[in-house]
Structures are given as structure tokens and as C-alpha cells.
């Protein structure tokens, strides 16, 4: 881990909290849209496209958190064609004086959302596989919960470290 001040650690913890708050707002939206699907099945296709975009945004929000951590603590993001996968993988490893942010299992599950984000970015909404979307929607609550708990634990670690070096 590169040298970093206690103020910078507190600022990073705050930045991570802001992203977690945004993900919580997104979570409420996902739950709302799922309710819309149940109450208006005639427009399910439209709602499924909406959910696909929200799952895309979920992983994008997770990745923003990873980017903050990699940039601030580890000095840089990975580069190359597979930098997204490598960034995710690094979050489940102890690196340069910091603990792992995610469990290996949570990283594995998030990898499915990363792959789905790629599909959403490269296909029309009507081309998306509704069964795959349903699988991810069913997995989403547990993955989101585990992600949130693990990142909040990392934020606590940052704040404890900030106090220790102050």
C-alpha cells in the first residue's frame, strides 16, 4: 500500500460511503421495478429491459468502488484488454498492506454481473435472454447484501487505520 495520510483515508471512506448510498438507491429502484413486473405483466418486456440496465448499473457502481480503492491505495488500475476482470479479482486478494475487500465467493458471483454488463452493452434490449436475466435477478439480493456488508467492513478498516496513523 502506498503512503497515505489519515485525512486521505477518511476521504476515501467517505467516497466509498457515497457510492454505497447510490447503490442503495439503485437497490430500491430494482425492487420497485420487480413490483411493476408483478402488477403489469403485459409490459414485462419493457420492465425486463429496465432491470437489465439496472443490473448493468449495479456492477458499474461496484466497479466504481473498486476503482477508488485501486487508485487511492494501490496506485493505479490494471491495464490491458481484461482490466475489468483483473480489477475484480484483485478485490478478493490481500494486496500491498490492505485486506481483501471481497470474499472469493462474492467476487465469483460479481463476475457473473460483470459478464452480463458486457452483454447489455453489446446487444439490443430485445436480444437479451429473459431466463438469464431472471437468474441474475434472483441472485441479486444476496450478492448485493454480501457486497454491501463486505465493503462496509472495509470502510471500517479504513477509518480504524486513519485513527491509528493520525
Secondary structure, 3 states (H helix, E strand, C coil): CCCCCHHHHHHHHHHHHHHHHHHHHHHHHHHHHHHHHHHCHHHHHHHHHHHHHHHHHHHHHHHHHHHHHHHHHCCCCCCCCCHHHHHHHHCCCCECCECCCCCHHHHHHHHHHHHHHHHHHHCCHHHCCHHHHHHHHHHHHHHHHHHHHHHHHHHHHHHHHHHHHC
